[in-house]
């Protein structure tokens, strides 16, 4: 099923962004495999991305609004799309609204951070 993400509207991650994205996917994959007991084709694909050399795949990210991002990944001529909800960024905003600015969550790299850094690079 296609989720109608337009890679022409998205941001292509640079090598550093892809390495950071792999770290996020490592955590997401672990959560889905253990907590949700999910074993699916997309999970297996994302596991391969985590282990892949950053030169072997491309990641395009399109903002869908309110912490949601469309992801397009091209690896070994296989294209997969999925929606990523940036829960880290969402929680940071919630804490900031409460006046909390010192919390470990502010030290965790999230997709919103990767996109901000990617634009600088």
PyMOL commands that set and color helices and strands:
alter all, ss='L'
color gray80, all
select helices_A, chain A and resi 15-34+41-51+54-56+87-97+104-107+111-120
alter helices_A, ss='H'
color red, helices_A
select strands_A, chain A and resi 11-12+57-65+68-75+78-85
alter strands_A, ss='S'
color yellow, strands_A
deselect
rebuild
show_as cartoon
